Amino acid sequence: MAPFSHGAVRRASAAPGAHPRIDPRYCTDDRDLGAMAQGLRVARDVENAPARATWRGQEVLPGPDLWRRQRTAGQTRRPRIGH
């Protein structure tokens, strides 16, 4: 996978032992969100195959009604990871 979103690592101070400031900027490019959504669709298709029926349980996360909820809200929620 080659994400379009790019983060940054910067110095927090001039002190040699100071921890760097890391900003991963996950999913800041809409193309990454589209790729993740497509990957989730493929995973659901695999899991919903008839051969998996005896092992399949109910989807817990992100939940079976994710797409309907997003269309109803009319927006895509960006995760705030690492902040």
N, C-alpha and C positions, 0 to 999 in steps of 0.2 A: 504494500500500500504506500502510496506517495501523497501525503496530504498537501493541500494548497496553503493551509494556514501555517504560519511560521512564527515561532516565539523568539525570545531574546534572553540572553544572560548578560547581566551588567554588574559592574562593581558597585557595591553598596557604599563603600568608603575607601579611603586610601590606606587604611590599616591592612597589613598583610594577612592577618588571621580572620578578617571579616568575611562572613558568609556572603555569597553573591546574591543579587536580586534576580530571581527567575520568573519570567512571565511566559508561560507556555502558549498562551493565546489559542487554546483549543477551539476549534469550530468557528473561527472568526471569518472564514471564507465559506460562503453558501454552498460552494461545490462540495466541500467536505460533508456538510449536512446531507446533501443529496446522495452522496456515496454511502454514508452510514444508513440512510433510510433504505436504499436499494439492498444493502447487505442484510438488513433486518428482514426485508421481504423474502429474500432468497432463503434465509435461515428458517423462516416460518413455512415456506413451501416445502422444504426438506422435512421439517418436523411434522407437517400435516400429511405427509405421504402415507398411503394405506399400510405400508410395511411397518411403520412406526406406531400404529394404532394401539397395540397392546402395551406399549411403554409410555405413551403420551399422557401427560396430565394437563391441567389447566395452566395456561400462561399466566405468570405472576407479574413479571416486569419486562417491558414497560407496560404491559397490559394489552389485552386483545382489542380494546376500543381506542387505542392510541390515535390512529389516523382520523377517526370520527371526531375525537376531542380536539385535535389540531384544526380540522376544517371548521368546526363549530367556533373555535376561538379566533380563527382567521389569522393565526400567527404561528411562528416557529419559536419555541422557547430555546434560548441558548443557555447551556449549562455554565455555571460559574465555578469552574474547577480550578483549584490551586490559589484561590483568593481568600 
